């Protein structure tokens, strides 16, 4: 039986890396672990030591704490200029429905584009596309004409190989990037706008099989079963607490708050705190607020800036977003921009919030409101391709509406999601 993301001997290595990113001094703990691992100690003893080290490292103070709080009141106190406008935008019913359908379809198609190459490194994505005559990316991926040696070196995402290539797409397949918006819509239908983190937790336990959640979500799920309450569910032996999981869960809160980024961010915080802290929380708040802003923004930059206004300005995530926004001043090409992002944030795990947020913001800015260019930018950039394709597709889908999304991307879905 294979269950990933929960083995203590793997968690401790991620915890040491995460603690270093938070500015903690962990060299002595790393030596202690490496010496024990090299000593030939049995697995039971190693796992107990791993848990002990994780608990000790988690308790260390972090220099980033004052600039990166996890409580909503403290976050909002650092963002005094990020309040909502007093008057909601006025949309006709048809326009609002078109924008909302654009959000769902835009998210689905962007996610689907990135599914086959999730986990494939950036250079592998380019090799696949060049080998099939599709570089730069402008269509769904195909295995037709792909030399066996290229596929062997850069294998497709295993499950996605069967349902997300141009030759076998019949609908939007099941994916966590679509599961979470649907689950959170259910929570809103059941509990209204005043839902709680506990309502979210209950929905997870009732509706999500544990192996359909990953990284921080799987740890939080386990912690719920250990009868821990939020926010401890996000902190207890959870080295993935700043990874991308929350960032992919916030779309629905932006979609139901047109022109209200502060309210969207507050709802996203209630969801994110179940499994994440600090920049992990900010990732979801930023995406939800950007989507709320996308209903009223004049362009993608303004929407991103409305999202940025909702997260602590001294945080590592805010710095990464500002860096991505500045790239057009120094890099004329998309590939050059991605090079700069990899140089600056390539030390993060490929499913961390910070590096992927920088990449998706750059994809939006260089896409200039064009749906195809934006989702293709996000996927060609590598890292978490399906998540980033989904998020940028959602933003542009809101801004354009379903009626203006290109049929070449939307029609293959047949208006269905599994």
C-alpha positions in Angstrom: 0.0 0.0 0.0 1.5 3.4 -1.1 0.5 6.5 0.9 2.6 9.5 0.2 3.3 12.8 2.0 3.0 11.4 5.5 6.1 9.4 6.3 8.0 11.0 9.2 11.4 10.3 7.6 10.4 12.3 4.6 8.5 15.0 6.6 11.5 15.9 8.7 13.6 16.8 5.6 10.8 19.0 4.3 10.4 20.6 7.8 14.1 21.4 7.9 13.9 23.1 4.5 10.7 24.9 5.4 12.3 26.2 8.7 15.3 27.5 6.8 13.0 29.4 4.5 11.4 31.0 7.5 14.8 32.1 8.7 15.2 29.5 11.5 18.7 28.2 12.4 18.4 24.4 11.9 22.0 23.3 11.0 22.4 21.3 14.3 19.0 19.6 13.8 20.1 18.6 10.2 23.3 17.1 11.4 21.5 15.2 14.1 19.1 13.7 11.6 21.8 12.9 9.0 24.0 11.2 11.6 21.0 9.1 12.8 20.0 8.2 9.3 23.6 7.1 8.5 23.9 5.1 11.7 21.8 2.2 10.5 19.1 2.7 13.2 15.9 0.8 12.6 12.9 2.6 10.9 10.9 2.7 14.1 13.6 4.6 16.0 14.2 6.9 13.0 10.6 7.8 12.7 10.4 8.6 16.4 13.5 10.9 16.1 12.0 12.5 13.0 8.8 13.4 15.0 10.9 14.7 17.9 13.0 16.9 15.6 9.9 18.3 13.8 8.3 19.3 17.1 11.5 21.0 18.3 12.1 22.9 15.0 8.4 24.0 14.7 8.7 25.5 18.2 11.7 27.7 17.3 10.9 31.4 16.8 11.1 32.7 13.2 12.6 36.1 12.3 9.7 36.5 9.7 7.0 36.3 12.3 6.4 40.0 12.8 6.1 40.6 9.0 4.1 37.4 8.3 1.3 36.9 10.8 -1.3 34.2 10.3 -4.3 35.7 12.1 -6.7 37.8 10.0 -6.8 40.8 12.3 -3.0 41.1 12.2 -2.9 40.6 8.4 -5.5 43.3 7.8 -3.8 45.7 10.2 -0.7 45.4 7.9 -2.9 46.2 4.8 -4.8 49.4 5.7 -5.2 50.4 2.0 -6.8 47.2 0.9 -10.4 47.9 1.9 -13.4 47.3 -0.3 -15.2 50.0 -2.2 -18.5 51.1 -0.8 -20.6 50.3 -3.8 -20.8 47.0 -5.6 -20.4 46.9 -9.4 -23.6 46.9 -11.3 -23.8 44.0 -13.7 -26.8 42.8 -15.7 -27.8 39.2 -14.9 -26.6 38.0 -18.3 -23.2 39.7 -17.9 -22.7 38.3 -14.5 -23.6 34.8 -15.5 -21.3 35.1 -18.5 -18.4 36.2 -16.3 -19.0 33.4 -13.8 -19.2 30.7 -16.5 -16.1 32.2 -18.0 -14.4 31.7 -14.6 -15.3 28.0 -14.5 -14.5 27.3 -18.1 -11.3 29.4 -18.0 -10.1 27.6 -14.9 -11.0 24.1 -16.3 -9.3 24.6 -19.7 -6.1 26.2 -18.1 -5.9 23.3 -15.7 -6.5 20.7 -18.4 -3.7 22.2 -20.5 -1.2 21.8 -17.7 -2.3 18.3 -16.5 -0.2 16.1 -18.8 3.1 17.9 -17.9 2.5 18.3 -14.1 5.9 17.3 -12.5 7.7 17.5 -15.9 10.5 20.1 -15.6 10.5 23.2 -17.7 13.2 21.8 -20.1 11.2 18.6 -20.5 8.0 20.6 -21.4 10.0 22.3 -24.1 11.5 19.1 -25.4 8.1 17.5 -25.7 6.7 20.5 -27.5 9.6 20.8 -29.9 9.5 17.1 -30.7 5.8 17.3 -31.6 6.2 20.6 -33.5 4.3 22.6 -31.0 6.8 25.0 -29.6 5.8 27.6 -28.5 2.7 26.1 -27.0 -0.6 27.0 -28.7 -2.7 23.8 -28.5 -3.4 21.0 -26.0 -0.5 18.6 -25.7 -0.4 15.5 -27.9 1.5 12.2 -27.9 1.1 11.8 -31.6 4.6 11.9 -33.2 6.4 12.1 -29.8 9.6 10.0 -30.1 9.7 7.2 -27.5 13.1 8.4 -26.2 11.6 11.8 -25.3 8.6 10.3 -23.6 10.8 7.9 -21.7 13.0 10.8 -20.5 10.0 13.1 -19.7 7.0 10.8 -18.9 3.6 12.3 -18.9 1.7 12.7 -15.7 0.5 9.1 -15.2 -3.3 9.6 -14.8 -3.5 12.6 -17.2 -2.0 10.6 -20.0 -5.4 9.0 -20.6 -7.7 12.0 -20.6 -5.9 15.3 -21.1 -4.1 15.0 -24.4 -5.6 16.5 -27.5 -6.5 13.1 -28.9 -8.5 11.9 -25.9 -10.2 14.9 -24.2 -13.9 14.4 -23.8 -14.6 16.6 -20.8 -12.8 18.3 -17.9 -11.5 15.3 -16.0 -11.5 15.1 -12.2 -8.8 17.2 -10.7 -8.2 18.8 -7.3 -8.1 22.2 -8.9 -11.8 21.8 -9.8 -12.7 19.7 -6.7 -12.0 22.5 -4.3 -14.2 25.2 -6.0 -17.0 22.7 -6.2 -16.6 21.6 -2.6 -16.4 25.2 -1.4 -19.5 26.1 -3.4 -21.2 23.3 -1.5 -20.1 24.8 1.8 -21.5 28.2 0.8 -24.8 26.6 -0.3 -25.0 24.8 3.1 -23.8 27.5 5.4 -23.9 30.8 3.6 -21.4 33.6 3.6 -20.7 33.2 7.3 -19.3 29.7 7.0 -16.5 28.7 9.4 -13.2 26.9 9.0 -14.9 24.0 10.9 -17.6 23.8 8.2 -14.8 23.4 5.6 -13.2 20.7 7.7 -16.4 18.8 8.0 -16.9 19.0 4.3 -13.4 17.6 3.6 -14.1 14.6 5.9 -17.4 13.9 4.4 -16.7 14.5 0.7 -13.0 14.1 0.0 -11.3 10.7 0.1 -8.0 11.2 1.8 -5.9 10.2 -1.2 -7.5 12.9 -3.3 -5.8 15.5 -1.1 -2.1 16.2 -1.0 0.8 17.8 0.9 -0.6 20.2 3.5 -4.2 19.1 3.0 -3.3 15.5 3.7 -1.5 16.5 6.9 -4.4 18.7 8.0 -6.8 15.8 7.2 -4.8 13.5 9.4 -4.7 16.1 12.2 -8.5 16.4 12.1 -8.7 12.6 12.6 -6.4 13.1 15.6 -9.1 15.5 16.9 -6.9 18.6 16.5 -8.7 21.9 15.9 -7.8 24.7 13.5 -5.3 26.4 13.4 -3.4 23.5 15.0 -4.4 21.4 12.0 -2.2 23.6 9.9 0.8 23.7 12.2 1.2 20.2 13.8 4.0 18.4 12.0 3.0 20.0 8.8 6.1 21.0 6.7 3.9 21.8 3.7 2.2 24.7 5.5 3.4 27.3 2.9 3.0 25.1 -0.2 0.5 25.8 -3.0 -2.5 23.8 -1.7 -4.4 26.7 -0.3 -3.7 28.9 -3.3 -5.7 26.6 -5.5 -8.8 26.6 -3.2 -9.7 30.3 -3.2 -11.3 31.0 -6.6 -15.0 30.6 -5.5 -14.5 33.3 -2.8 -13.4 35.8 -5.5 -16.2 34.7 -7.9 -18.9 35.5 -5.3 -17.5 38.9 -4.3 -17.3 41.0 -7.5 -15.4 44.2 -6.7 -14.9 43.2 -3.0 -11.3 41.9 -2.7 -11.2 42.5 1.1 -14.2 40.3 1.6 -13.0 37.7 -0.8 -9.6 37.6 1.0 -11.3 37.2 4.4 -13.3 34.2 3.2 -10.2 32.7 1.7 -8.4 33.1 5.0 -11.1 31.0 6.7 -10.5 28.2 4.3 -6.7 28.5 4.2 -6.1 28.4 7.9 -7.3 24.8 8.1 -4.1 23.6 6.4 -1.7 26.6 6.0 0.1 29.4 7.8 1.8 32.7 6.7 2.5 32.7 3.0 0.4 29.6 2.4 -2.6 31.5 3.7 -1.6 34.7 1.8 -1.5 32.7 -1.5 -5.2 31.9 -1.2 -6.1 35.4 0.0 -4.2 36.9 -3.0 -5.9 34.7 -5.6 -9.4 35.3 -4.2 -8.9 39.0 -4.0 -7.4 39.2 -7.5 -10.4 37.4 -8.9 -12.8 39.7 -7.0 -10.9 42.6 -8.5 -10.9 41.1 -12.0 -14.6 41.8 -12.3 -13.9 45.6 -12.1 -10.3 46.0 -13.0 -9.3 47.8 -16.2 -6.5 45.3 -16.9 -4.8 42.3 -15.4 -2.1 44.4 -13.7 -4.8 46.3 -11.8 -6.5 43.1 -10.8 -3.2 41.7 -9.5 -2.5 44.9 -7.5 -5.9 44.6 -5.9 -5.0 41.1 -4.8 -1.5 42.3 -3.6 -3.1 44.9 -1.4 -4.7 42.2 0.7 -1.5 40.5 1.9 1.2 41.8 4.2 3.6 44.0 2.2 6.7 42.7 4.1 5.9 39.1 3.4 8.0 36.9 1.1 5.0 36.4 -1.1 4.4 40.1 -1.6 8.0 40.5 -2.5 7.7 37.8 -5.1 4.6 39.3 -6.6 6.2 42.8 -6.8 9.2 41.2 -8.5 7.0 39.5 -11.1 5.1 42.8 -11.8 8.5 44.5 -12.4 9.8 42.0 -15.0 8.5 43.7 -18.1 10.8 46.7 -17.3 13.9 44.5 -17.7 12.8 41.4 -19.8 11.2 41.8 -23.2 10.4 38.1 -23.7 8.5 35.6 -21.7 11.3 33.1 -21.7 13.7 35.8 -20.3 11.1 36.6 -17.6 10.9 32.9 -16.6 14.7 32.7 -16.4 14.7 35.5 -13.9 12.0 33.9 -11.8 13.9 30.6 -11.7 17.1 32.4 -10.7 15.4 34.1 -7.8 12.9 31.5 -6.6 14.2 28.2 -8.0 15.3 27.1 -4.5 11.6 26.5 -3.5 9.9 23.2 -4.0 8.1 22.9 -7.3 4.7 23.1 -5.5 5.5 25.9 -3.1 3.3 29.0 -3.0 5.9 31.7 -3.5 7.7 30.6 -6.7 4.4 29.5 -8.4 2.7 32.8 -7.4 5.5 34.7 -9.1 5.2 32.6 -12.2 1.4 32.9 -12.5 1.6 36.7 -11.9 4.2 37.0 -14.7 2.1 34.8 -17.0 -0.8 37.2 -16.4 1.2 40.3 -17.0 3.0 39.0 -20.2 -0.3 37.6 -21.4 -1.9 41.1 -21.5 -5.4 39.8 -21.1 -5.2 37.3 -24.0 -6.5 34.0 -22.8 -4.4 31.7 -25.0 -1.2 33.5 -24.4 -1.8 33.6 -20.6 -2.5 29.9 -20.0 0.3 28.9 -22.4 2.7 31.1 -20.6 1.8 29.6 -17.3 2.2 26.0 -18.5 5.5 26.6 -20.5 6.9 28.1 -17.3 6.9 24.7 -15.6 6.6 24.0 -11.8 2.9 23.4 -10.9 1.6 23.5 -14.4 -2.0 22.5 -13.9 -2.5 24.7 -10.8 -1.0 27.8 -12.5 -2.8 27.2 -15.7 -6.1 26.9 -13.8 -5.5 30.1 -11.7 -4.6 32.3 -14.6 -7.4 30.8 -16.7 -9.8 31.7 -14.0 -8.6 35.3 -13.8 -8.8 35.9 -17.6 -12.1 33.9 -17.7 -13.6 36.4 -15.3 -12.4 39.4 -17.2 -13.5 38.2 -20.6 -16.6 36.1 -19.8 -17.4 32.7 -21.4 -18.7 34.3 -24.6 -15.2 35.7 -25.4 -13.1 32.6 -24.6 -11.6 31.0 -27.6 -13.6 27.9 -28.8 -10.3 26.0 -29.5 -9.8 25.8 -25.8 -13.3 25.6 -24.5 -15.2 23.4 -27.0 -13.2 20.2 -26.3 -14.6 20.2 -22.7 -18.1 19.7 -24.1 -19.4 21.8 -21.2 -18.8 19.0 -18.8 -16.7 18.4 -15.7 -16.2 14.9 -14.2 
